[in-house]
Amino acid sequence: MTLLLTLACGSPAPAGAHDTALAAIRADAPPCTDERTDVRVWRKPDLSVHRYFVEGSPEVCSHPTATWYDADGKRLDYVAFEPLTSENAAYYEDLHARHATGATAMESVPLFPSH
């Protein structure tokens, strides 16, 4: 309940708030995305944008990657589409901690706005 009130009162995403970052992300052309792709917005406790996360679709290519972006839409890391194993677990735990610690996935916005 508190989170909902905070979001409603804090207005974290006014119309057009993500336009500049999403334009930069579209220009980067994340792999395996299409008109149905959504971008997850990770926010800090003060509701400012911390990261954007784009997941490629297995409907577009067989091994889609995911991509982390900063609040300005600059690409930070790719995340391979592969099974989690004992050999790569530490790498992916570190990758997630580096981008998600102190933030929460709060909303999704379309990568490609409808016309």
Backbone as CSV, one residue per row, in Angstrom:
resi,resn,N_x,N_y,N_z,CA_x,CA_y,CA_z,C_x,C_y,C_z
1,MET,0.817,-1.186,0.000,0.000,0.000,0.000,0.863,1.253,0.000
2,THR,1.904,1.256,0.812,2.788,2.419,0.866,3.451,2.657,-0.480
3,LEU,3.883,1.563,-1.140,4.531,1.694,-2.436,3.572,2.308,-3.447
4,LEU,2.337,1.844,-3.466,1.362,2.393,-4.390,1.124,3.871,-4.134
5,LEU,1.011,4.263,-2.878,0.826,5.672,-2.564,2.039,6.490,-2.952
6,THR,3.215,5.940,-2.728,4.440,6.647,-3.099,4.502,6.848,-4.601
7,LEU,4.173,5.797,-5.346,4.212,5.923,-6.800,3.187,6.924,-7.295
8,ALA,1.986,6.880,-6.729,0.941,7.797,-7.160,1.299,9.235,-6.808
9,CYS,1.814,9.453,-5.628,2.150,10.813,-5.183,3.449,11.314,-5.788
10,GLY,4.396,10.399,-5.963,5.696,10.802,-6.462,5.753,10.976,-7.967
11,SER,4.751,10.455,-8.696,4.714,10.533,-10.153,6.067,10.235,-10.773
12,PRO,6.587,9.008,-10.599,7.922,8.697,-11.067,8.076,8.678,-12.577
13,ALA,6.993,8.530,-13.329,7.140,8.420,-14.775,6.140,9.308,-15.510
14,PRO,6.363,10.623,-15.499,5.471,11.487,-16.260,5.590,11.181,-17.753
15,ALA,4.592,11.546,-18.518,4.613,11.297,-19.957,5.905,11.821,-20.566
16,GLY,6.543,10.988,-21.345,7.771,11.381,-22.015,9.031,11.270,-21.181
17,ALA,8.910,10.811,-19.929,10.061,10.772,-19.033,11.184,9.884,-19.552
18,HIS,10.833,8.849,-20.276,11.840,7.894,-20.742,12.265,8.140,-22.189
19,ASP,11.728,9.164,-22.842,11.931,9.336,-24.280,13.392,9.378,-24.698
20,THR,14.209,10.147,-24.017,15.617,10.291,-24.403,16.364,8.973,-24.236
21,ALA,16.169,8.312,-23.101,16.843,7.033,-22.860,16.360,5.978,-23.846
22,LEU,15.053,5.901,-24.094,14.536,4.904,-25.022,15.022,5.161,-26.441
23,ALA,15.154,6.419,-26.828,15.699,6.732,-28.155,17.142,6.228,-28.266
24,ALA,17.921,6.410,-27.212,19.308,5.915,-27.212,19.340,4.387,-27.251
25,ILE,18.441,3.754,-26.522,18.386,2.283,-26.520,17.980,1.780,-27.903
26,ARG,16.975,2.394,-28.524,16.569,1.987,-29.882,17.723,2.177,-30.855
27,ALA,18.475,3.274,-30.730,19.613,3.527,-31.619,20.706,2.476,-31.444
28,ASP,20.818,1.937,-30.238,21.799,0.879,-29.972,21.365,-0.442,-30.603
29,ALA,20.097,-0.562,-30.949,19.531,-1.757,-31.587,19.809,-3.024,-30.798
30,PRO,19.219,-3.158,-29.600,19.444,-4.372,-28.817,19.060,-5.612,-29.628
31,PRO,19.831,-6.680,-29.517,19.574,-7.882,-30.302,18.207,-8.496,-30.010
32,CYS,17.610,-9.051,-31.059,16.391,-9.871,-30.945,15.187,-9.129,-30.399
33,THR,15.076,-7.846,-30.691,13.915,-7.080,-30.255,13.002,-6.813,-31.443
34,ASP,11.744,-6.556,-31.139,10.781,-6.194,-32.170,9.747,-5.251,-31.568
35,GLU,8.683,-4.998,-32.296,7.681,-4.011,-31.854,6.955,-4.420,-30.575
36,ARG,7.092,-5.673,-30.144,6.444,-6.130,-28.911,7.358,-6.038,-27.687
37,THR,8.591,-5.622,-27.870,9.571,-5.606,-26.785,9.257,-4.530,-25.752
38,ASP,9.299,-4.948,-24.492,9.158,-4.010,-23.378,10.512,-3.824,-22.696
39,VAL,10.658,-2.703,-22.048,11.869,-2.362,-21.305,11.485,-2.286,-19.831
40,ARG,12.201,-3.033,-18.998,11.950,-2.948,-17.554,12.736,-1.783,-16.976
41,VAL,12.075,-0.987,-16.191,12.688,0.185,-15.571,12.999,-0.164,-14.119
42,TRP,14.279,-0.108,-13.765,14.731,-0.356,-12.388,14.939,0.994,-11.725
43,ARG,14.313,1.170,-10.556,14.377,2.455,-9.856,15.043,2.313,-8.495
44,LYS,15.694,3.407,-8.099,16.290,3.520,-6.765,15.182,3.847,-5.766
45,PRO,15.475,3.780,-4.469,14.453,4.117,-3.466,13.860,5.519,-3.625
46,ASP,14.626,6.463,-4.170,14.082,7.815,-4.375,13.256,7.918,-5.662
47,LEU,13.053,6.776,-6.337,12.275,6.622,-7.562,12.964,7.133,-8.821
48,SER,14.213,7.552,-8.715,14.945,7.911,-9.932,15.313,6.624,-10.677
49,VAL,15.463,6.737,-11.997,15.818,5.572,-12.807,17.253,5.167,-12.514
50,HIS,17.442,3.889,-12.252,18.774,3.323,-12.016,19.275,2.603,-13.266
51,ARG,18.452,1.737,-13.829,18.819,0.959,-15.009,17.580,0.682,-15.851
52,TYR,17.848,0.387,-17.123,16.852,-0.162,-18.034,17.334,-1.555,-18.412
53,PHE,16.403,-2.491,-18.547,16.741,-3.875,-18.880,15.871,-4.319,-20.050
54,VAL,16.516,-4.726,-21.130,15.815,-5.155,-22.344,16.114,-6.623,-22.581
55,GLU,15.054,-7.424,-22.681,15.222,-8.842,-22.988,14.831,-9.097,-24.434
56,GLY,15.738,-9.744,-25.175,15.407,-10.153,-26.528,14.374,-11.267,-26.491
57,SER,13.692,-11.458,-27.596,12.625,-12.448,-27.670,13.076,-13.705,-28.403
58,PRO,12.791,-14.886,-27.835,13.106,-16.123,-28.553,12.235,-16.298,-29.798
59,GLU,11.207,-15.472,-29.950,10.409,-15.501,-31.175,11.114,-14.774,-32.315
60,VAL,12.110,-13.949,-31.983,12.830,-13.179,-32.993,14.125,-13.878,-33.398
61,CYS,14.827,-14.473,-32.430,16.042,-15.236,-32.732,16.185,-16.364,-31.708
62,SER,16.962,-17.348,-32.051,17.001,-18.570,-31.240,17.691,-18.409,-29.887
63,HIS,18.664,-17.524,-29.756,19.396,-17.339,-28.496,19.469,-15.850,-28.148
64,PRO,18.329,-15.276,-27.758,18.297,-13.829,-27.527,19.087,-13.422,-26.285
65,THR,19.783,-12.329,-26.413,20.482,-11.781,-25.258,19.584,-10.762,-24.569
66,ALA,19.948,-10.444,-23.367,19.334,-9.327,-22.653,20.416,-8.260,-22.524
67,THR,19.994,-7.025,-22.317,20.951,-5.932,-22.265,20.596,-4.989,-21.124
68,TRP,21.597,-4.617,-20.325,21.451,-3.606,-19.271,21.895,-2.256,-19.831
69,TYR,21.122,-1.211,-19.513,21.450,0.164,-19.905,21.408,1.053,-18.666
70,ASP,22.179,2.139,-18.702,22.118,3.090,-17.588,20.917,4.020,-17.772
71,ALA,20.751,4.963,-16.872,19.590,5.850,-16.881,19.525,6.749,-18.110
72,ASP,20.650,6.910,-18.810,20.676,7.721,-20.030,20.509,6.895,-21.287
73,GLY,20.426,5.565,-21.144,20.282,4.688,-22.304,21.600,4.200,-22.874
74,LYS,22.686,4.337,-22.129,23.992,3.846,-22.582,24.117,2.359,-22.219
75,ARG,24.498,1.542,-23.211,24.653,0.107,-22.976,25.769,-0.165,-21.984
76,LEU,25.454,-1.043,-21.010,26.427,-1.410,-19.988,26.906,-2.848,-20.128
77,ASP,25.982,-3.787,-20.300,26.334,-5.211,-20.359,25.312,-5.991,-21.148
78,TYR,25.802,-7.027,-21.831,24.929,-8.027,-22.430,24.824,-9.200,-21.465
79,VAL,23.693,-9.883,-21.492,23.487,-11.095,-20.710,23.161,-12.200,-21.699
80,ALA,24.024,-13.196,-21.781,23.831,-14.284,-22.734,22.626,-15.135,-22.373
81,PHE,22.018,-15.705,-23.395,20.910,-16.644,-23.214,21.527,-18.036,-23.150
82,GLU,21.795,-18.480,-21.934,22.424,-19.780,-21.729,22.014,-20.330,-20.373
83,PRO,22.129,-21.624,-20.210,21.769,-22.209,-18.914,22.698,-21.717,-17.807
84,LEU,22.151,-21.590,-16.632,22.955,-21.255,-15.460,23.623,-22.541,-14.973
85,THR,24.938,-22.506,-14.862,25.699,-23.687,-14.449,26.612,-23.317,-13.285
86,SER,27.224,-24.320,-12.707,28.165,-24.048,-11.619,29.366,-23.254,-12.132
87,GLU,29.688,-23.385,-13.412,30.829,-22.658,-13.983,30.542,-21.169,-14.195
88,ASN,29.293,-20.815,-14.502,29.007,-19.404,-14.799,28.146,-18.711,-13.736
89,ALA,27.740,-19.425,-12.705,26.845,-18.862,-11.692,27.430,-17.612,-11.027
90,ALA,28.672,-17.652,-10.649,29.280,-16.499,-9.974,29.296,-15.274,-10.885
91,TYR,29.570,-15.489,-12.166,29.583,-14.387,-13.124,28.207,-13.719,-13.192
92,TYR,27.155,-14.525,-13.332,25.810,-13.963,-13.454,25.304,-13.368,-12.142
93,GLU,25.689,-13.927,-11.026,25.332,-13.327,-9.735,25.981,-11.956,-9.598
94,ASP,27.245,-11.851,-10.008,27.947,-10.573,-9.963,27.316,-9.563,-10.922
95,LEU,26.971,-10.017,-12.108,26.345,-9.145,-13.101,25.028,-8.586,-12.576
96,HIS,24.205,-9.453,-12.008,22.925,-9.002,-11.465,23.139,-8.049,-10.285
97,ALA,24.051,-8.387,-9.399,24.328,-7.526,-8.242,24.833,-6.150,-8.687
98,ARG,25.673,-6.134,-9.698,26.239,-4.874,-10.186,25.151,-3.932,-10.698
99,HIS,24.121,-4.487,-11.307,23.093,-3.639,-11.907,21.835,-3.483,-11.073
100,ALA,21.499,-4.474,-10.265,20.214,-4.448,-9.581,20.284,-4.097,-8.100
101,THR,21.458,-4.174,-7.477,21.549,-3.896,-6.050,21.116,-2.465,-5.754
102,GLY,20.221,-2.336,-4.788,19.736,-1.013,-4.404,18.624,-0.491,-5.281
103,ALA,18.131,-1.310,-6.192,17.071,-0.878,-7.099,16.022,-1.980,-7.219
104,THR,14.872,-1.599,-7.730,13.762,-2.530,-7.904,13.157,-2.336,-9.283
105,ALA,12.827,-3.447,-9.949,12.108,-3.357,-11.221,10.703,-2.855,-10.912
106,MET,10.371,-1.659,-11.383,9.125,-1.011,-10.979,8.074,-0.940,-12.074
107,GLU,8.495,-0.926,-13.332,7.526,-0.763,-14.416,8.133,-1.256,-15.718
108,SER,7.283,-1.456,-16.692,7.734,-1.786,-18.043,7.154,-0.750,-18.993
109,VAL,7.958,-0.373,-19.960,7.511,0.576,-20.980,7.857,-0.021,-22.343
110,PRO,7.063,0.279,-23.382,7.375,-0.273,-24.696,8.649,0.335,-25.270
111,LEU,9.477,-0.511,-25.878,10.688,-0.008,-26.522,10.332,0.802,-27.759
112,PHE,9.366,0.309,-28.509,8.936,0.995,-29.723,7.515,1.510,-29.497
113,PRO,7.345,2.824,-29.373,5.998,3.352,-29.129,5.100,3.079,-30.331
114,SER,3.826,2.838,-30.049,2.885,2.603,-31.143,2.603,3.929,-31.852
115,HIS,2.375,3.818,-33.103,2.147,5.039,-33.905,0.700,5.407,-33.957
